[in-house]
Amino acid sequence: MKDEELDKISGGMEADIDRKIGQLTKISEKFVVQKNLLGFYVPLMKSIVMEIINKKGSVRNPMVERSCVLALCKYMTVSSEFCEKNMNLIFGLLRCKIDAVTKTNIIISIGD
């Protein structure tokens, strides 16, 4: 009898935990990457990445490129929607002649 009551209580807690996880996921998907200060950097990062892809290699300061690509990859780990929309940019970069550090960062980020 007590086991059944404990199962009911813990089942209710699990549902509450699942609901809270869903809310946090929604917050990270929409508000962390897209609708706040961080979202303002997305067009800049995309333009730098597109410039690298279109020129078939590095065109700027390597530190700027590394930072931009790494930031883009980090955004992709936070938001699956953002990741799906921008995955082609990352694989486009891997086909270009970019420095080994940037490629390494991309490969590690893909694992995340």
N, C-alpha and C positions, 0 to 999 in steps of 0.2 A: 504494500500500500504506500509506504513512504517512498519507495523507489519510483513509483508512478508519479507521485507528486513532485519529486525532484526532477524527473524527466520533463514534466510540464513546465516547471519553473525555468530549467536550463534551456528548454526549447524556446521559451519566450525571450530569454536573454539573447540567444543566438540570433533570433529574428531581429531584435533591436540592434545588435552589433552589425548584422548584415545591412540593415537600413542605414546606419551611420556610416558604414564603409561606402555605400552607394552615394551618400550625400557628399562625402569627402572626395570621391572620384569625380563627381559632377563639378564640384568646386575647382578641382585641379584642372579638369578638362577645359572648362569655359573661362574661368576667372583668372587663373594664374597666368596662362599663356596668351589668351586672346583679348581679354577685356580689362587690361590694366596697364600700368606703365611698361611692363615687360613686352606687351604686345606691340608697342610703338617701335621696337627694334626689329621686329620680324621683317618688314619691307627692306630695311637696310641690309640685314643679313642675307636675304634672298637675292638682292641685287648684286652683292659682292660675290656670292656663290655662282650666280648666272654669268657674271663677268669672267670668272675663272673658267667655267665650262665653255663659254663661247670663244674664249681665246685659247682654249686647249692647254691651259697651264697657268702658272702663277703670274700675276700681273701687278701685284701690290707688295707691300712689305710682308714678309712671311709671318711675322708675329700677328699682324692684323688678320691675315687669312686664317691662321691657326685658331685665333680667338673666335672669329666669326663662325667657322665650321664647328668648333667645339660647342659654342653657345647654341647653334642650330640643333646639334645632336642632343644636347641637354634638354632643350625644349621638347624634342621628340620623345624623350623618356618620360616626360611629365604628362603629355597629352597624346593619347592614341589617335585621336582625330587629326591632330597636327602632324603626327608621324605618317599617317596614311597619305595625307595631302602632299607631303614633302619628301617622301622616300626616293622618288625619282631624282631629286637634286643630289642626294647623297651618293646614289649609285653612279650618277653622271660625273661626280667628282672623282670617284675611284677610277674611272676610265681616262681621266686627264693626267697630265704630267704635273703632279704636285709633290711637295716634299714628303719625305718618309714619315716625319712626325705627324703631319696632318693625316696621312693615310692610316697610320697606326691608331690615331685618335678615332677615326671613323670606324675602323674595324672593331675596336674595343666598344664603342658606343652601340654598334649594331647588336652586340651581345647583350646590352642592357635592354 
